[in-house]
């Protein structure tokens, strides 16, 4: 397999961009549904100046690639571009105006340094995607701690696949690292049963094996662990989406890019036009079950969800599909990304972002954008996302390695960085421990927003992020998704027997591979 490599050195600390900038600097996923254009016209017009700025940046950096690349090897931008001062000026304008960062012209110079020392041939968008993650506002907290150093036992080459494989491995003590109290919504059991039946009845195409997996997943119980204080009505809506999200991940697993894009169009069509199905070019006349289910839960959700919560949810669900598109592209090309590139995409592909938006819905609140975009709140959001996602990669490793999947942090550490299995497990466990400490530190830094009611809303939202960390952790051993019927024993002893490769897992064949 090829390795999709992105430079890891000479990068600035990552920070957060504004919510409105997210979609503009991401790969285009298929073709936008024709009927979306009218609804999103105002947003596109507001974004037009930034689109022009981004286009100028790309042209300034990459217009010379085809004309000047020589047979002697890649050339650098500084060797070729006759007016180098124009590049940092354009980059400065983009990041200052679009991302509203307090950058001086001197502070933006590292961005140009990265551009000017990157070999030509790296796609223009990939450069912008990296640049977006390089910029950090001066007053922003660390969203996540630095990655631990790669162990000395990890070589530059992949492990010899012919060597004998271990019989099993030990999980990191993730439960021991998490001291947050575990609570459960009193409406959880009843809502979970109703939600399972809702998805079962809405998916007549499910095979008997997949129906059995649905009831062994216990997505409703996960919802009750993570949304502990909402009423039965809101818990049911959230539980339906949780079941639906696992179903989406299930049917998209293994899809190629064209199929994934069609699924994205169907689902987002239901969210943009919940009142009726409006098929576009290439869409079937009869709406598929994935669209019908999305329309059903979304109609109930928007009846009492705040407008800002709704907007964030739709945007983050679109990011989920864009990450699925990137994953499908890696699958088609046979590529395995490096660790940091994987983390960037995984934060969107995990599905945590839209379910975190439902914390607001469950509490009946609608956080102002300036609160949701506050650096501390963003850091806490990302910390919870990382903990849920990285621990998920630890728990799902056995099933995924048996299927031959490569979209897993532990597998990447084994394949790209040459770590032994137990070393890779412990490395991800250490990442989780450091992120847990960082979450606790950022929680102590939550500011007052000058309004007692708003401060209570923020406290409730952060409590929801904390409930997700501890709830998902304990649920992972209760669900049959990762360890079958042996979850309680694995939780007690932390030892997992390694499944043979290239066979269907007897644990739960139809369960998805990511959160």
Backbone torsions as a table, in degrees:
resi	resn	phi	psi	omega
1	UNK	NA	145.6	174.2
2	UNK	-75.8	156.1	174.1
3	UNK	-107.8	128.5	175.8
4	UNK	-88.0	105.9	-170.0
5	UNK	-107.3	138.2	173.8
6	UNK	-128.0	134.3	-178.1
7	UNK	-55.5	136.0	-179.0
8	UNK	-102.7	-14.2	-175.7
9	UNK	-97.4	166.8	176.3
10	UNK	57.0	35.9	177.5
11	UNK	-107.4	143.5	175.5
12	UNK	-77.4	167.2	177.1
13	UNK	-64.2	140.0	178.7
14	UNK	-73.4	148.3	174.3
15	UNK	-136.1	-166.7	-176.2
16	UNK	-108.7	142.1	173.2
17	UNK	-96.6	170.0	176.5
18	UNK	-73.6	155.7	-176.4
19	UNK	-59.9	-38.0	-174.9
20	UNK	-69.7	-15.4	-175.8
21	UNK	-89.9	-6.5	-166.9
22	UNK	-64.3	-52.2	-172.3
23	UNK	-69.0	-25.4	-172.0
24	UNK	-71.6	-30.1	-174.6
25	UNK	-106.5	30.7	179.0
26	UNK	-120.8	159.5	179.6
27	UNK	-61.4	145.4	176.8
28	UNK	-73.1	129.5	-179.2
29	UNK	-99.4	103.2	-179.8
30	UNK	61.5	-150.1	176.7
31	UNK	-111.1	135.1	-179.6
32	UNK	-60.9	137.9	178.8
33	UNK	-55.8	130.8	-174.8
34	UNK	-53.6	-38.0	-176.9
35	UNK	-76.6	-10.9	176.7
36	UNK	-71.0	-28.6	-169.4
37	UNK	-61.3	-41.4	-179.7
38	UNK	-65.6	-42.5	-177.4
39	UNK	-66.6	-31.4	-174.0
40	UNK	-103.9	14.8	-175.4
41	UNK	-59.3	-45.1	-177.6
42	UNK	-63.9	-39.8	179.5
43	UNK	-63.8	-41.1	-179.7
44	UNK	-65.3	-41.3	179.5
45	UNK	-63.4	-40.2	178.0
46	UNK	-64.8	-30.4	-176.1
47	UNK	-88.9	-8.1	-173.4
48	UNK	-56.8	-45.3	178.5
49	UNK	-57.9	-40.0	-179.7
50	UNK	-69.8	-34.8	176.4
51	UNK	-62.1	-39.6	177.8
52	UNK	-64.3	-42.3	-179.8
53	UNK	-62.5	-44.3	178.9
54	UNK	-62.9	-41.3	178.6
55	UNK	-61.0	-40.9	177.2
56	UNK	-63.0	-39.8	179.2
57	UNK	-62.0	-46.9	-179.7
58	UNK	-61.4	-45.0	-179.5
59	UNK	-63.6	-40.3	-178.5
60	UNK	-62.7	-32.3	-175.9
61	UNK	-90.7	-37.3	-166.0
62	UNK	-116.9	1.7	-177.5
63	UNK	-67.6	-19.2	-175.9
64	UNK	-95.8	1.4	-173.0
65	UNK	-61.1	-56.6	-174.2
66	UNK	-66.4	-33.0	-173.5
67	UNK	-78.9	-34.1	-168.1
68	UNK	-113.7	-6.6	-178.7
69	UNK	-66.6	132.3	-173.1
70	UNK	-110.1	167.6	180.0
71	UNK	-72.1	-16.3	-177.9
72	UNK	-76.7	-6.9	179.2
73	UNK	130.8	174.8	-178.7
74	UNK	-61.9	142.8	175.3
75	UNK	-104.9	162.3	179.4
76	UNK	-99.6	154.9	-178.1
77	UNK	-59.5	-39.5	-177.3
78	UNK	-66.1	-21.3	178.0
79	UNK	-76.0	-20.3	-166.4
80	UNK	-119.2	-37.5	-171.9
81	UNK	-76.4	122.1	-172.4
82	UNK	-73.8	-18.8	-177.6
83	UNK	-126.4	70.8	-172.8
84	UNK	-62.9	-26.0	-178.4
85	UNK	-67.6	-22.0	179.4
86	UNK	-69.2	-30.4	-176.3
87	UNK	-65.6	-53.6	179.6
88	UNK	-64.1	-29.6	178.3
89	UNK	-65.0	-42.2	178.7
90	UNK	-67.7	-43.8	178.5
91	UNK	-60.8	-41.7	178.5
92	UNK	-59.4	-44.9	-179.1
93	UNK	-62.6	-43.8	-178.3
94	UNK	-60.4	-51.3	-172.4
95	UNK	-77.5	-26.9	178.0
96	UNK	-76.9	-45.3	-175.8
97	UNK	-80.8	-44.4	-174.7
98	UNK	-75.5	-42.0	-175.8
99	UNK	-97.7	-0.1	176.4
100	UNK	53.7	43.7	180.0
101	UNK	-97.9	146.7	-179.6
102	UNK	-84.4	67.8	-178.1
103	UNK	-101.9	140.6	170.1
104	UNK	-93.0	169.4	179.5
105	UNK	-63.4	-33.5	179.4
106	UNK	-69.5	-39.3	-176.7
107	UNK	-67.2	-22.9	-178.8
108	UNK	-84.3	-7.2	-177.2
109	UNK	-59.0	-35.0	176.5
110	UNK	-60.4	-27.7	177.2
111	UNK	-65.0	-43.8	177.9
112	UNK	-66.6	-36.1	177.6
113	UNK	-58.2	-43.3	178.4
114	UNK	-62.9	-46.4	-179.5
115	UNK	-61.4	-42.9	-172.1
116	UNK	-78.5	-13.2	178.7
117	UNK	-110.5	10.2	177.5
118	UNK	-93.8	126.9	178.8
119	UNK	-56.8	139.5	176.0
120	UNK	-63.2	147.0	-178.8
121	UNK	118.1	-25.6	172.2
122	UNK	-67.2	130.8	-171.2
123	UNK	-58.6	144.6	-177.0
124	UNK	-55.9	-41.4	-177.9
125	UNK	-65.8	-38.6	-178.5
126	UNK	-60.4	-36.2	177.6
127	UNK	-63.3	-44.8	179.7
128	UNK	-65.7	-37.2	179.4
129	UNK	-62.7	-41.0	178.3
130	UNK	-68.2	-43.1	-179.2
131	UNK	-59.9	-40.6	-179.6
132	UNK	-59.2	-36.6	-178.8
133	UNK	-82.2	-14.3	-179.9
134	UNK	-79.9	-28.4	-172.4
135	UNK	-77.6	137.4	178.4
136	UNK	-140.4	129.1	176.8
137	UNK	-64.6	144.4	-175.5
138	UNK	-58.0	-32.0	-175.9
139	UNK	-98.3	12.0	-178.1
140	UNK	-80.8	142.4	174.4
141	UNK	-76.2	167.9	173.0
142	UNK	-70.8	117.6	-179.4
143	UNK	-65.8	-33.3	177.0
144	UNK	-150.5	150.4	-179.1
145	UNK	-68.3	161.4	177.6
146	UNK	-60.4	150.1	177.6
147	UNK	-65.0	141.7	176.3
148	UNK	-61.0	153.4	177.4
149	UNK	-63.3	145.9	177.8
150	UNK	-65.3	129.4	-179.6
151	UNK	-58.9	150.6	-178.8
152	UNK	-63.9	-23.7	-178.8
153	UNK	-74.4	-10.0	-179.5
154	UNK	-87.2	119.2	-178.6
155	UNK	-89.4	-177.8	-179.8
156	UNK	-83.3	-20.6	-176.4
157	UNK	-108.5	155.2	177.0
158	UNK	-62.2	157.3	178.0
159	UNK	-65.4	150.9	175.8
160	UNK	-65.8	115.9	-175.7
161	UNK	-72.0	-10.9	-179.6
162	UNK	-87.4	-11.0	-178.2
163	UNK	-72.4	160.2	-177.7
164	UNK	-66.1	139.6	-179.0
165	UNK	-92.8	149.4	177.0
166	UNK	-66.4	157.8	179.0
167	UNK	-77.4	-22.2	-179.0
168	UNK	-173.1	-170.5	-178.8
169	UNK	-155.0	163.1	178.1
170	UNK	-103.8	136.0	174.8
171	UNK	-74.5	146.1	170.4
172	UNK	-60.7	154.9	-177.6
173	UNK	-80.8	68.6	-178.0
174	UNK	-67.5	-36.9	179.1
175	UNK	-64.9	-39.6	179.1
176	UNK	-66.6	-27.5	-180.0
177	UNK	-80.2	-14.3	-175.1
178	UNK	-107.4	112.3	-178.6
179	UNK	-101.2	6.2	-179.0
180	UNK	-69.3	141.5	179.3
181	UNK	-69.6	143.2	179.5
182	UNK	-98.7	124.5	178.6
183	UNK	-127.4	167.5	-174.2
184	UNK	-142.4	133.2	179.8
185	UNK	-66.0	133.5	-176.6
186	UNK	-64.7	-21.8	178.0
187	UNK	-90.5	4.2	-168.4
188	UNK	-60.2	-49.3	-173.6
189	UNK	-64.4	-46.0	-179.0
190	UNK	-65.4	-44.3	179.9
191	UNK	-64.7	-38.6	-179.6
192	UNK	-61.0	-42.8	179.2
193	UNK	-63.9	-43.3	-179.6
194	UNK	-66.0	-38.5	-177.7
195	UNK	-69.2	-39.5	176.8
196	UNK	-60.3	-42.6	179.5
197	UNK	-66.2	-35.3	179.0
198	UNK	-60.1	-47.7	-179.9
199	UNK	-70.2	-39.0	178.7
200	UNK	-59.2	-48.8	-179.0
201	UNK	-68.8	-28.4	-178.3
202	UNK	-84.8	-4.8	-178.6
203	UNK	-126.6	74.7	-179.4
204	UNK	-64.1	-16.5	-178.1
205	UNK	-81.1	-5.2	-178.9
206	UNK	-63.8	137.3	174.9
207	UNK	-78.5	161.6	177.7
208	UNK	-55.4	-37.3	-179.9
209	UNK	-66.8	-39.1	179.2
210	UNK	-72.5	-31.6	175.2
211	UNK	-65.7	-40.5	177.5
212	UNK	-63.5	-40.6	178.6
213	UNK	-64.8	-34.8	179.0
214	UNK	-58.8	-45.6	-177.5
215	UNK	-77.5	-19.7	175.4
216	UNK	-85.9	-11.0	-179.2
217	UNK	-71.9	-39.9	-179.6
218	UNK	62.4	45.4	178.1
219	UNK	-65.5	-33.3	178.1
220	UNK	-64.7	-37.0	177.0
221	UNK	-67.4	-36.9	174.7
222	UNK	-59.8	-42.1	178.4
223	UNK	-60.5	-42.2	-179.3
224	UNK	-67.1	-30.8	176.7
225	UNK	-72.4	-30.0	-171.4
226	UNK	-101.1	-18.5	179.1
227	UNK	-126.3	78.4	-164.4
228	UNK	-83.0	-18.8	-171.4
229	UNK	-116.1	2.5	-177.3
230	UNK	-85.1	161.6	-177.6
231	UNK	-77.0	174.3	-173.5
232	UNK	-64.2	-38.5	-178.7
233	UNK	-62.9	-50.8	-178.8
234	UNK	-67.9	-36.9	177.9
235	UNK	-61.8	-36.8	179.3
236	UNK	-65.9	-43.3	178.5
237	UNK	-61.4	-45.1	-179.6
238	UNK	-66.3	-41.4	179.7
239	UNK	-63.1	-38.7	176.7
240	UNK	-62.1	-41.2	178.6
241	UNK	-67.5	-37.8	178.4
242	UNK	-60.8	-47.6	176.0
243	UNK	-59.6	-40.6	-178.7
244	UNK	-66.7	-39.7	-179.7
245	UNK	-64.2	-42.2	175.5
246	UNK	-62.7	-38.0	178.0
247	UNK	-64.7	-42.8	176.9
248	UNK	-59.3	-45.9	-179.2
249	UNK	-63.9	-35.4	179.8
250	UNK	-64.9	-49.5	-175.8
251	UNK	-76.7	-22.0	178.9
252	UNK	-86.6	-16.2	-179.4
253	UNK	-65.7	119.8	-177.9
254	UNK	93.7	-6.5	178.7
255	UNK	-69.0	148.2	169.7
256	UNK	-85.1	171.3	-171.1
257	UNK	-60.6	-41.7	-177.8
258	UNK	-63.5	-42.3	179.2
259	UNK	-66.8	-41.0	179.5
260	UNK	-63.8	-37.7	179.5
261	UNK	-67.2	-38.3	177.7
262	UNK	-64.5	-40.5	177.4
263	UNK	-62.9	-41.9	178.1
264	UNK	-59.9	-44.3	-179.5
265	UNK	-61.2	-41.4	-178.4
266	UNK	-64.5	-46.3	-175.9
267	UNK	-69.2	-46.1	-178.5
268	UNK	-68.9	-28.0	173.2
269	UNK	-57.9	-43.2	-178.9
270	UNK	-65.8	-33.4	-179.0
271	UNK	-78.1	-35.3	-179.8
272	UNK	-78.4	-31.2	-178.1
273	UNK	-130.7	70.9	-175.6
274	UNK	-69.2	-16.9	-175.3
275	UNK	-75.6	-26.8	-179.6
276	UNK	-162.8	159.2	177.9
277	UNK	-81.9	126.3	-179.9
278	UNK	-123.3	85.7	-176.6
279	UNK	-67.4	138.9	175.7
280	UNK	-103.4	-168.4	-179.2
281	UNK	-63.7	130.1	179.5
282	UNK	87.5	-3.6	179.3
283	UNK	-98.4	144.9	-179.1
284	UNK	-67.7	153.1	178.8
285	UNK	-65.1	-35.4	177.4
286	UNK	-98.0	125.9	-177.2
287	UNK	-65.4	135.5	179.3
288	UNK	-76.0	167.3	-174.0
289	UNK	-62.3	-33.9	179.5
290	UNK	-61.5	-37.4	177.1
291	UNK	-72.5	-40.3	179.6
292	UNK	-63.4	-42.7	179.6
293	UNK	-65.3	-41.8	178.9
294	UNK	-61.9	-43.2	-180.0
295	UNK	-64.0	-35.9	-177.7
296	UNK	-67.9	-52.5	-177.7
297	UNK	-70.7	-33.5	-177.1
298	UNK	-70.9	-35.5	176.8
299	UNK	-61.3	-40.3	178.1
300	UNK	-71.5	-34.0	-177.3
301	UNK	-70.0	-46.6	-174.1
302	UNK	-72.6	-9.2	178.4
303	UNK	-63.6	-30.8	179.9
304	UNK	-140.9	21.6	175.0
305	UNK	-94.2	143.8	179.3
306	UNK	-67.4	152.6	-177.2
307	UNK	-63.3	-37.0	-179.8
308	UNK	-72.0	-37.7	174.9
309	UNK	-61.2	-43.4	178.2
310	UNK	-60.8	-45.4	-177.8
311	UNK	-63.3	-43.9	179.6
312	UNK	-64.7	-39.1	-179.6
313	UNK	-62.1	-47.3	-178.9
314	UNK	-64.1	-41.1	-180.0
315	UNK	-65.2	-42.4	-177.9
316	UNK	-72.8	-30.8	174.6
317	UNK	-68.9	-34.6	174.7
318	UNK	-64.8	-37.7	176.2
319	UNK	-62.7	-36.2	176.3
320	UNK	-58.1	-46.9	-178.8
321	UNK	-68.3	-34.3	177.4
322	UNK	-65.7	-37.9	176.5
323	UNK	-67.7	-37.5	175.2
324	UNK	-61.3	-38.1	177.1
325	UNK	-61.9	-45.1	179.4
326	UNK	-63.1	-42.8	178.3
327	UNK	-61.5	-41.6	178.4
328	UNK	-64.3	-35.9	177.3
329	UNK	-64.2	-44.5	176.0
330	UNK	-58.5	-40.3	-178.6
331	UNK	-64.9	-42.9	-179.2
332	UNK	-65.3	-38.8	-176.7
333	UNK	-86.4	-6.9	-177.5
334	UNK	68.6	33.0	-177.2
335	UNK	-99.1	148.9	171.9
336	UNK	-121.2	117.6	-177.0
337	UNK	-72.7	161.5	171.8
338	UNK	-75.0	173.8	-170.0
339	UNK	-62.8	-48.1	-176.3
340	UNK	-68.8	-37.5	176.4
341	UNK	-63.3	-40.0	178.5
342	UNK	-62.9	-44.6	-178.8
343	UNK	-61.4	-42.0	179.7
344	UNK	-56.1	-46.7	-178.0
345	UNK	-76.0	-38.0	-175.1
346	UNK	-63.4	-31.3	178.9
347	UNK	-61.9	-29.3	175.9
348	UNK	-88.7	-37.5	-174.0
349	UNK	-75.6	-18.2	-178.8
350	UNK	-65.8	-24.8	-176.0
351	UNK	84.0	2.8	-178.8
352	UNK	-67.0	-35.3	-174.5
353	UNK	-61.5	-49.8	177.8
354	UNK	-66.7	-34.5	179.6
355	UNK	-72.3	-25.8	173.2
356	UNK	-69.9	-32.8	174.9
357	UNK	-62.5	-30.4	-180.0
358	UNK	-74.4	-9.9	170.7
359	UNK	-60.7	-43.4	177.0
360	UNK	-61.2	-44.8	-179.9
361	UNK	-61.1	-44.1	-179.2
362	UNK	-62.4	-32.7	179.8
363	UNK	-88.0	-8.8	-177.4
364	UNK	72.1	32.8	-179.7
365	UNK	-120.5	167.3	179.2
366	UNK	-144.9	90.4	-174.0
367	UNK	-63.5	136.3	173.2
368	UNK	-60.7	152.5	-178.5
369	UNK	-59.6	-38.1	-178.2
370	UNK	-66.9	-24.9	175.2
371	UNK	-79.4	-47.1	179.9
372	UNK	-61.8	-28.5	-179.1
373	UNK	-95.4	3.7	178.8
374	UNK	-62.7	138.2	-175.5
375	UNK	-53.8	-40.0	-179.4
376	UNK	-67.2	-43.8	179.6
377	UNK	-64.5	-41.2	177.6
378	UNK	-64.1	-38.9	179.2
379	UNK	-65.7	-41.1	177.5
380	UNK	-65.3	-39.9	178.2
381	UNK	-61.1	-46.4	-179.1
382	UNK	-69.1	-36.2	178.3
383	UNK	-62.3	-44.1	177.3
384	UNK	-64.4	-41.6	176.9
385	UNK	-58.2	-47.5	-178.5
386	UNK	-62.5	-43.3	-178.5
387	UNK	-64.8	-44.9	179.3
388	UNK	-64.6	-41.8	-174.5
389	UNK	-73.7	-46.2	-177.6
390	UNK	-68.0	-40.6	176.0
391	UNK	-64.9	-33.1	176.1
392	UNK	-61.8	-39.8	178.3
393	UNK	-65.3	-33.9	176.0
394	UNK	-65.5	-47.6	-175.4
395	UNK	-70.4	-35.6	-176.0
396	UNK	-87.4	-1.9	-175.0
397	UNK	-55.6	-47.1	-172.8
398	UNK	-60.8	-47.1	-179.9
399	UNK	-65.4	-40.1	-175.2
400	UNK	-72.6	-40.4	178.7
401	UNK	-66.9	-31.6	177.8
402	UNK	-67.3	-32.9	179.8
403	UNK	-83.2	-10.5	-177.0
404	UNK	86.2	14.3	177.1
405	UNK	-70.4	151.6	177.6
406	UNK	-121.1	-4.3	-177.4
407	UNK	-85.7	69.6	-176.3
408	UNK	-155.6	136.7	-175.0
409	UNK	-62.0	-41.8	-179.5
410	UNK	-65.0	-42.1	179.7
411	UNK	-64.9	-37.1	177.5
412	UNK	-64.3	-42.5	178.4
413	UNK	-63.4	-36.0	176.7
414	UNK	-69.2	-46.9	-169.7
415	UNK	-81.4	-46.9	-174.4
416	UNK	-85.2	-37.5	-174.2
417	UNK	-105.9	-0.6	173.4
418	UNK	70.9	23.7	179.3
419	UNK	-77.1	149.6	168.1
420	UNK	-72.6	158.6	-173.0
421	UNK	-57.4	-50.9	-176.8
422	UNK	-66.0	-35.1	177.0
423	UNK	-64.0	-43.0	178.9
424	UNK	-64.4	-41.4	177.4
425	UNK	-59.7	-47.6	-178.6
426	UNK	-65.9	-33.7	179.3
427	UNK	-64.1	-47.0	178.5
428	UNK	-66.2	-35.6	175.9
429	UNK	-62.0	-38.6	177.2
430	UNK	-68.1	-36.6	174.2
431	UNK	-59.3	-42.0	179.2
432	UNK	-65.3	-41.3	-179.2
433	UNK	-63.3	-45.2	179.5
434	UNK	-65.2	-38.0	179.1
435	UNK	-68.3	-35.6	176.0
436	UNK	-62.3	-44.9	177.8
437	UNK	-62.3	-40.5	180.0
438	UNK	-65.5	-37.4	177.7
439	UNK	-62.7	-44.7	179.8
440	UNK	-63.4	-41.2	179.0
441	UNK	-63.5	-45.0	179.9
442	UNK	-67.7	-32.1	178.5
443	UNK	-62.8	-34.1	178.9
444	UNK	-74.0	-10.7	-177.3
445	UNK	-101.9	6.9	-178.3
446	UNK	-61.2	123.9	-178.3
447	UNK	-83.2	168.9	169.9
448	UNK	-87.0	139.8	-179.5
449	UNK	-100.7	16.8	171.9
450	UNK	80.0	9.1	-179.3
451	UNK	-144.9	119.9	-178.3
452	UNK	-55.3	-41.3	180.0
453	UNK	-64.3	-42.8	179.8
454	UNK	-66.5	-38.9	177.2
455	UNK	-62.6	-37.6	176.8
456	UNK	-65.8	-39.5	178.1
457	UNK	-62.7	-42.8	179.2
458	UNK	-63.9	-43.4	178.9
459	UNK	-60.6	-40.4	177.8
460	UNK	-65.7	-38.9	178.8
461	UNK	-65.1	-45.5	-180.0
462	UNK	-64.8	-37.1	175.2
463	UNK	-60.9	-36.9	176.4
464	UNK	-64.1	-39.6	175.5
465	UNK	-62.2	-41.1	178.5
466	UNK	-65.8	-41.7	178.2
467	UNK	-61.6	-33.5	177.6
468	UNK	-65.3	-39.7	-179.4
469	UNK	-61.2	-54.3	-175.4
470	UNK	-76.7	-35.1	-178.8
471	UNK	-66.2	-47.4	179.5
472	UNK	-64.5	-33.8	-179.4
473	UNK	-62.6	-51.6	-177.8
474	UNK	-74.3	-34.6	178.0
475	UNK	-61.3	-32.6	-176.3
476	UNK	-59.4	-28.8	177.8
477	UNK	-87.2	-21.4	179.1
478	UNK	-82.1	-36.7	178.4
479	UNK	-69.3	151.2	176.0
480	UNK	-85.7	5.3	-173.1
481	UNK	-65.6	-39.5	-174.0
482	UNK	-102.7	-43.5	-170.5
483	UNK	-121.4	14.5	179.0
484	UNK	61.3	-131.5	179.8
485	UNK	-90.5	4.8	-176.3
486	UNK	-101.8	15.3	-175.5
487	UNK	-58.4	-42.2	-178.6
488	UNK	-66.0	-38.0	178.3
489	UNK	-68.8	-40.8	178.3
490	UNK	-64.0	-40.2	178.6
491	UNK	-62.5	-35.2	-177.4
492	UNK	-76.4	-46.5	-173.5
493	UNK	-102.1	-18.2	178.4
494	UNK	65.9	15.9	179.3
495	UNK	-104.0	134.4	-178.7
496	UNK	-124.3	127.8	175.3
497	UNK	-77.9	132.1	-175.6
498	UNK	-76.0	128.6	177.0
499	UNK	-77.3	148.3	176.5
500	UNK	-65.9	151.3	-177.6
501	UNK	-77.5	157.1	171.7
502	UNK	59.4	34.0	172.5
503	UNK	-132.9	155.8	177.1
504	UNK	-69.0	129.5	-178.6
505	UNK	-67.1	135.3	176.3
506	UNK	-80.0	-6.1	-179.2
507	UNK	-71.6	-56.8	-177.8
508	UNK	-168.0	88.0	-170.3
509	UNK	-61.4	-35.9	-172.7
510	UNK	-93.7	0.9	-179.0
511	UNK	-73.4	145.2	179.4
512	UNK	-70.4	167.8	-173.8
513	UNK	-100.3	-2.6	-179.4
514	UNK	-142.6	167.3	-176.8
515	UNK	-64.3	NA	NA
